Amino acid sequence: MSAAATYVGKSIAPPLTDEPKATNQHTLCGYGWSDVTSALVRSIGTADMNRALRWSAELVCSEMGLGKLEATLYHAWSVHVGGAHPTWPRLWYNSLHQIRSFWTKSSGDVRAVRNTPVVRQLVAEATAALVLAAKKPLPTLPTSADCFREAEAMRARLRAGGGVGDQIATRRVWSSGSDGPDLRTIGNELEAALRSNQVSRMLFWIIWMFTLDKQDDSPAARERGPSHLPVKQRKSLAWFLIAILREIANEGTYLSVEERNGLFGCLEVTWTKLGDKGRRDVVSAIALAIQEHLMRRGSPMISGAAGPPPFDAIRSAISKIDDVYSGIAEEARRYLLEVPRIVGLTKESEAATTEKRKPKMTSMDKISMMYSLVGR
């Protein structure tokens, strides 16, 4: 292990008068938050191990970065891997509990967390597993505008009696006393599309559910979200949809109990950080993975999902992870030293540059000006 990556309580960077810190605008090394998370997701999609490990470590080292890392890796799984490695969320869910435990014990000291070898190992293993996993890209999802264009034709079909009958999972989840009747209809349509392998129709109902959730006249729904969320988010229509997917997964014995808990547990833990797009992508990826499982059970001609990457390959890929953190420490030190000289990079540096540009008068200059003013 390098000297920069020692033990809890010691900084990874050489002693500085001002400790490098992340802000709301940038990470520890001065990169924009959205740039880092986008680069991490993209590097996982292109199987670029070096960049994926580098950007995940950047989030570990930065204040406010761990929460973004939790959601970004889960989102990357949904966009690039999904059903090709359906057990990965259980790995990440278990890792999150350990990382949060270290965070609590350190009283929120990011320096202590990033210098903990176990934390580095857990994040690197989860990242490498995504990079090495077989890829199953998420298909293009319909937009809310697409749903609105199709909604009127869908309503006409349902009014004319063209809807499906009651579905098993929806009947169990829907509550007549708390949920609006429209939820029952949407749940039945979604479940029927999933069970009959109508991918485009299933994705339409998923996006339509998220779209309705943003409307002022959205159907009433019972509180189903986890307790750590605000009441409004706990009553989101999305949790009705997720409850149906969980019911179908349980009924179809999709994965083991622990793996299913990890799949949906990650969604609960990262819900706030995922954002609207992340939630849509993750829920769609889960629905597609369950649908593929049901089709595979019904047809022996459909091949099974690829197995997870070998653990030896993962350990080999992350063998020099401490060097990555040492490089970040050096880059953060250089960034701290260079920021004041970069004009316009930050408000502080801009103000400092403006101050330097102001003409400064010596005492002799002031005396000369005084005499010129009095006419001597």
Secondary structure, 3 states (H helix, E strand, C coil): CCCCCCCCCCCCCCCCCCCCCCCCCECCCCCEHHHHHHHHHHHHHCCCHHHHHHHHHHHHHCCCHHHHHHHHHHHHHHHHHHHHCCCHHHHHHHHHHHHHHHHHHCCCCHHHHHCCHHHHHHHHHHHHHHHHCCCCCCCCCCCHHHHHHHHHHHHHHHHCCCCCCCCHHHHHHCCCCCCCHHHHHHHHHHHHHHHCCCHHHHHHHHHHHHHHHCCCCCCCCCCCCCCCCCHHHHCCHHHHHHHHHHHHHHHCCCCCHHHHHHHHHHHHHHHHHHHHHHHHHHHHHHHHHHHHHHHHHHCCCCCCCCCCCCHHHHHHHCCCHHHHHHHHHHHHHHHHHHHHHCCCCCHHHHHHHHHHHCCCCCHHHHHHHHHHHCCC
